[in-house]
């Protein structure tokens, strides 16, 4: 099993920065493909940034150049560095991992961009 826990969500002003963290627990020995998704009120969940098991990254068009996904030193820990945030970045952000063809999600962390 993979248990994911996100942290770092907060209220931030437009143009500001925020960093989200996702830690995983479980006796997983391999490096997992992981990613960040978000869901705004009334909208479908969408992919924001993903990182493969060999550290290839991809980003949605809406965040490319502003957000950066990276891995931490601890196995299967990922971060999302958000900069130049916009009100439309407001959403619940979820961490995601894939293990043995199963999809695992964290509980989500709220990011609100507002002045």
C-alpha positions, 0 to 999 in steps of 0.5 A: 500500500501507498499512503500519501500525505500532502502539506503546505497549502495556504492563502497566498497573494497573486504573484507570490510563491508557495511550496507543497510537499508530499510524503509517502509511507509504506514499504515500497522499495522502488521509485514511483511515478508521482505527480500533482493534480488539482481540482477547483470548485465545479471543475474536474481534477486536472494534472498539474505536474508529473515526474517519472520514476527516472525523473522526467517531468511534465507540466500542464500548459497553464503552469509551465514556467511557473511551477516546478516538481522535484523529488526529495531525498527521502524515497517517494517524496515530491515537492511542487514549487509554485511561483507567480501564482494566479487566482486561477491556481486556487484549488485543492492540490492532490498528490498522486502515485502509481504502484503496481498499476494501482493509483493512489491519492493523498487527501489534498491540500487547499491553495487559495490565491487571493489578495 
